């Protein structure tokens, strides 16, 4: 809400001071590492709205290091995923891909979190697509989107799965397949997938 943004803007100097303090403490403490992560976790979307991208990147890099020291793979995935989004938005696509590949590895090996795997595959597909209309990049994005749909399909029978969200994610991946096919000049297949995504 607008009121929440006003409060955030009022408190931003204090939040920035706290972030600088906890991220610069040597030797590191568990409290400082947890607080470093929590600042980014609690800040969420508003950090992207109110801070410069290089500031958000710095905060998230600190959060990634903090979660590694704390051995919290789920929180590391969250921080890395958000870092990849900001890096992708600033044009550092290869770094975004590298971080998303780490998220994929952690989600698969350490967490066995199929939803995180599916969403990360979708985000990787977006980043490969962002590299441009070079066939190799578009084929890679097609593979990642298709694999994401395969993984998301496997969640349909889970009791804890929000099927509306699952449907939206699969529709989004299908639309992205259509976009990649269009870049590959496979227009009839692209139209089919774009229609299917509606």
C-alpha positions in Angstrom: 0.0 0.0 0.0 1.0 3.6 -0.4 1.1 4.0 3.4 3.6 1.1 3.7 5.8 2.7 1.1 5.7 6.0 2.9 6.8 4.3 6.1 9.6 2.5 4.3 10.8 5.7 2.8 10.8 7.4 6.2 12.8 4.5 7.7 15.1 3.8 4.8 18.1 5.7 6.3 17.8 3.5 9.4 17.5 0.3 7.3 20.5 1.2 5.3 22.5 1.9 8.4 21.5 -1.4 9.9 22.4 -3.2 6.6 25.9 -1.6 6.5 26.5 -2.4 10.1 25.5 -6.1 10.0 27.3 -6.8 6.7 30.5 -5.2 7.9 30.9 -7.0 11.3 34.2 -8.9 11.6 34.3 -11.5 13.0 31.0 -12.6 11.6 28.3 -13.7 14.0 25.2 -15.9 13.4 23.1 -12.9 14.5 24.6 -10.6 11.9 24.3 -13.3 9.2 20.7 -14.0 10.0 19.9 -10.2 10.1 21.7 -9.7 6.7 19.4 -12.3 5.2 16.3 -11.1 6.9 16.8 -7.5 5.7 16.6 -8.8 2.1 13.9 -11.3 2.8 11.6 -8.8 4.6 12.4 -6.0 2.1 11.2 -8.1 -0.9 9.9 -6.1 -3.8 10.1 -2.7 -2.1 13.9 -2.9 -2.2 13.7 -3.2 -6.0 11.5 -0.2 -6.1 13.4 2.1 -3.7 17.1 1.2 -4.1 19.4 1.5 -7.0 20.1 -1.9 -8.7 23.8 -1.9 -7.6 22.6 -1.4 -4.0 20.2 -4.3 -4.3 22.9 -6.5 -5.8 25.3 -5.6 -3.0 22.6 -6.4 -0.3 21.7 -9.7 -2.0 25.4 -10.7 -2.4 25.8 -10.2 1.3 22.7 -12.3 2.0 24.0 -15.1 -0.2 27.3 -15.2 1.7 25.5 -15.0 5.0 23.2 -18.0 4.2 26.2 -20.0 3.0 28.0 -19.4 6.3 24.8 -20.4 8.2 24.4 -23.5 6.0 20.8 -22.6 5.0 20.4 -23.9 1.5 16.7 -22.8 1.1 17.5 -19.3 2.1 20.6 -19.3 -0.1 18.4 -20.4 -3.0 16.0 -17.5 -2.3 18.8 -15.0 -2.2 20.5 -16.3 -5.3 17.2 -16.4 -7.2 16.5 -12.7 -6.3 20.1 -11.8 -7.1 19.8 -13.5 -10.5 16.6 -11.5 -11.2 18.3 -8.1 -10.5 21.4 -9.1 -12.5 19.2 -10.1 -15.4 17.4 -6.8 -15.3 20.7 -4.9 -15.4 21.9 -6.9 -18.4 24.4 -9.2 -16.6 22.7 -12.2 -18.0 25.6 -14.7 -17.8 26.0 -14.0 -14.1 22.3 -14.4 -13.6 22.5 -17.8 -15.4 25.4 -18.9 -13.2 23.5 -18.0 -10.0 20.3 -19.8 -11.3 22.4 -22.9 -12.1 23.5 -22.9 -8.4 19.9 -22.6 -7.3 19.0 -25.5 -9.5 21.8 -27.6 -8.0 20.8 -26.7 -4.4 17.1 -27.3 -5.1 17.7 -30.7 -6.7 20.5 -32.1 -4.5 20.0 -30.5 -1.1 16.3 -29.7 -0.9 14.6 -32.1 -3.3 12.2 -29.2 -3.9 10.5 -29.9 -7.3 8.6 -26.6 -7.3 11.8 -24.7 -6.8 13.4 -26.8 -9.6 10.5 -26.1 -12.0 10.5 -22.3 -11.3 14.3 -22.1 -11.6 14.2 -23.9 -14.9 11.6 -21.4 -16.1 13.9 -18.5 -15.0 16.9 -20.1 -16.6 14.9 -20.3 -19.8 14.0 -16.6 -19.6 17.7 -15.7 -19.2 18.8 -17.9 -22.1 16.1 -16.3 -24.2 17.3 -12.9 -23.1 20.8 -13.6 -24.7 19.3 -12.9 -28.1 17.8 -14.5 -31.2 20.8 -16.8 -31.7 19.4 -20.3 -32.5 21.7 -22.0 -29.9 20.3 -19.8 -27.1 16.7 -20.2 -28.2 17.1 -24.0 -28.3 18.5 -24.0 -24.8 15.6 -21.9 -23.6 13.1 -24.3 -25.3 14.7 -27.2 -23.5 14.6 -25.4 -20.1 10.9 -24.4 -20.6 9.9 -27.9 -21.7 11.7 -29.4 -18.7 10.1 -26.9 -16.4 6.7 -28.0 -17.6 7.6 -31.6 -17.1 8.7 -30.9 -13.5 5.6 -28.8 -12.8 3.4 -31.5 -14.2 4.8 -33.9 -11.6 3.5 -31.7 -8.8 -0.2 -31.9 -9.8 -0.9 -34.9 -7.6 0.8 -33.3 -4.5 -1.8 -32.4 -1.9 0.1 -29.2 -0.9 0.3 -27.8 -4.4 -1.7 -24.7 -5.3 -3.1 -25.9 -8.7 -4.1 -22.3 -9.8 -0.5 -21.2 -9.3 0.8 -24.3 -11.0 -1.5 -23.7 -14.0 -0.3 -20.1 -14.2 3.3 -21.2 -14.1 2.8 -23.8 -16.8 0.9 -21.3 -19.0 3.7 -18.9 -18.6 6.3 -21.5 -19.6 4.1 -22.5 -22.6 3.9 -18.9 -23.7 7.7 -18.6 -23.4 8.1 -21.7 -25.6 6.0 -19.9 -28.2 8.2 -16.8 -28.0 11.4 -18.9 -28.4 9.8 -20.8 -31.4 9.0 -17.5 -32.9 12.6 -16.4 -32.6 13.6 -19.6 -34.3 11.2 -18.7 -37.1 9.0 -21.8 -36.4 5.9 -19.7 -36.6 3.1 -22.3 -36.8 4.5 -24.1 -33.7 4.9 -20.7 -32.0 1.3 -19.8 -32.7 0.1 -23.2 -31.4 2.0 -22.7 -28.1 0.9 -19.1 -27.7 -2.7 -20.2 -28.2 -2.2 -23.1 -25.8 -0.9 -20.7 -23.1 -4.2 -18.7 -22.9 
